[in-house]
Amino acid sequence: MSQEKKFQSFVGATAAPRALVVEDDASLSLHFRYNLEPRGYLVETIANGEEALTRLEEEPVDILIIEWDLPGLSGLEICERLRANETTRRLPIILLTTRPAEGDCLKAFAAGVDDYVVKPFFMSEMVARVRNMLRRSFSQAAGERLQASDIELDRAARRVRRGTREIHLGPQDFRILEYMLERPGRLFSREQLLKTLWREPADITPRVVDIHVNRIRRALREGEAPDPIRAVRGTGYVFDASFAAKA
């Protein structure tokens, strides 16, 4: 089995890793696309620091690859802001730079970057760095069990329990709940869930997301238990255990 197939098996073939590349060199951004997309990554490229911050507020990604010397807001400033934000504090970040000096490297790590890559570099090496960083990130963030309030999801056994009651979910419903439990309190649009968790999102309407989420909610609410999934009108859904506690 190839390294890429092993990696996809590890993170789950239905949830392709999402990479955001922030780089003002258009040819390098294209090079990232050509090398990462065939290996199963969803790649988005942006050339501006302010736009990158806005994008990260709108939709989460699994890894950020960012140039230090961006026009306007620098890559280093963006890293510092992301580390100060609870929702992006653990986001894996690779900083690209033409600065080889030790002082610059130390400054970058102090700002919270996870890896520091000096240009020029071999793209094969970069792909390996991305793969290894994501593997560590998923391993750390995703133990075999996820728990919020009285709901527990066991990845290895593919089981969900609420208190002493076992919740029976189909494979797609299980993946949706797992994804939301990994990111409690974060609002997801229907389009985000669709793009992330379906193999062929272009062939499915957002209404299908509503059907699956409502089925999960009914299963979790059985026996008049409070509903931990909150629907935000016109936007999407958020898993919020505190909301359930107040219900």
N, C-alpha and C positions, 0 to 999 in steps of 0.2 A: 504494500500500500504506500502511495506517495506521501510526502510530508504534508502536502495541501489537503489530501483526503483524510489523513489522520487528524489534521487540525479541524476540518469541517465536522468530522465525527465527534470530536471533543466538544465543540461549542453548539452543535445541533444544526443539521442541514437546513432547517426551516427558518432559522434566524441568522441570516448572513451578517457577519460583522460589518458595522458601518464605520467608514473612515472619512474624516474631513481633512482635506489637504488645503492649507492656507499658504499660497505661494504666488508671488507676482510674476514669476517666470512661467509663461504659458506653456513653453515646450517641456519644462520639467513637470508641471502639473499633468500634462498629457502623458508623459512617460510613466508617472505613477498609475494613471488609469490603465494604460496598456499592460502594466505588470501586475496590478492587484486585482482587477476585475476578472480576468480569466481564472484566478485562484479562489473565486467565490466571495470576494469583498464587494460591498456597495460603496462606491467612491463618489464623493462630491468635492468639487474644487472651487475655491474662492480666492480672489486676489487682494482683498482688502481686509484689514484688521477689524474695523468697526462692523463691517458686514458679517464677519465671522462670529463676533460676539452676539449679534442679533440672531444669527442662525442657530447658535448653540442654546439660546434662550427658548427658541421655538421648538427645537427637536433634539433629543439626545443622540449622541454618537458613541461608538465604542472606543475610538482612538482618534487623537488629534495629531497631525503632522504639520508643523508650522515653521515658517521662516522667521528668523530673528529680525532682519532689517526690512520690514514691510513699510510701505508708504503710510504716513499717518501714525496710527497706533502700532507700536512695535510688537513683535511676537512675544518678547519678554514681558511687556506690560500686560498682554493678554493672559499669559501664564499666571502672573501674580493675581490678576482679578479672578481667574477661574479657581485658583487655590483658596481664595477668600470666600468663595461661594460654596455653601454646603452641598448643593446638587451637583457641582462639578469638581469637588475637592479631590475625588479619587480618579478622575478621568486620566487615562494614560496619555502622556504628552511626549512627543519626539520633537526636539528643536533642531532646525536646520540652520547652519550658519557658515560664513566664510571666515570666522574668527577662531583661529587655532590656539590663542594664548590661554595659558592656564588660568589667569585671572578671570577671563571671560567665562571659561567653563565653570569655575566655582560660583560665579555670579548667577549663572543660569540654574545650576542645581539649587542654589539658595532660593531662587524664585519658584522652585517646585517642579522643574522639568524632570522627566524620568530618564530620558536619554538625550545625548548631545552629539550630533553628527556634523562633522566638518565637510564642507563641499571642497572638491568633487568627491563623490562616493560611487561605489558599484551598486546598481539597483538590486542585484541579487542579494547583496548584503543587507540592503534596506528591507527587502521583503522578509528576510529571516528575522531581522530585528522586530518588525511589526508582528510577525507570527508569534515570536517568543514572548513579546510584551503582552499581547492579548491572552496568550495561554496563562501567563502568571496572573493577569488581571481577573480572568474568569475563574481561575482556581481560588483566588483569595475572596472574590465577591460572592462566589456561588458554592457554598458547601453543599453537602448532600441534602440538607434540610433547610427550608425557609419557614419562618414563623412570624406571624403578626397577630397580636391579640390571642384569640383561642383557635386560630386557624394554622394548621401545620401542613406543609407540602413536602413530601419525601421524594426527591428526584430519583434515587436509586430504585425504590420500590414502585414508583409512579403512582403514589397514593396521596390522597388528601383527606385530612381529618379536621373536624371542628369539634373541639372538646372530645367527647367519647364517641362521637358519631362519624362514621366514614362517609365521605362525599364521593359519589360516583360521577366522574367526568370522562367525556370522550377525549381522544388524543389532542384535537385542536383546542378544545376548551381548557385542557390541562396546560397546554403551552401558553395560552393567553393569561391564565391565572399565574403561572410561574413567572412570566415576564413582568406582570404588574407587581407581584410580591417582591421581585428583585429591586423594584424602584417605588417603594411606598410613598404616597404623597405627591407623586408626579402626575401631571395631567397629560393624557395621551389623546390625540385626535383620532378619529376613525381611520383617517388616511395613514397616520403613523403606524397604527396597529396592522393595518392591511399591508403596507409596504414591508414591514418587518417580519410578519409571522405567516404570510401566505407565499407559497411557491410561485404562483402566477397571479400577482395582484391585479394586473391589467384586465384580467377576465372576471373580476369579482367586484361587486358594487359595495360601497360602504354600509349599505343596509345589512349585508351579511354579517358584518362586525357586530351590529346591534343584536342580531339574532343570537350569536354565540355568547355575547356578554350577558344578555338577559337570561340565557339558559344557565350560565354560571351563577348569576345572582339568585335565581330561583332555587338552585341546588344548595347554595350557602344559607338561604333564608328558611329552609325547611324547618318546621317546628317553631315558627315565629321568632327565629334568631334575627338579630339586627343585621342590616345590610351593610357590608364593608365597602361596597363599590358605589361610588357616587357618580351620577350622571350630571354633567355640566351642560346645560341646555345650549344646543347649537354648536358645541365644541367636541366633547368626547367623554372620557371616563378617567376616574382616578381611584386607586385603592387607598382607602383612608380608614384605618382601624379606629382612630379617635372619633371619626364621624359615626361609625357603627356604635361606639360606646355611648354616644349622646342620643342615638336614635330611640 
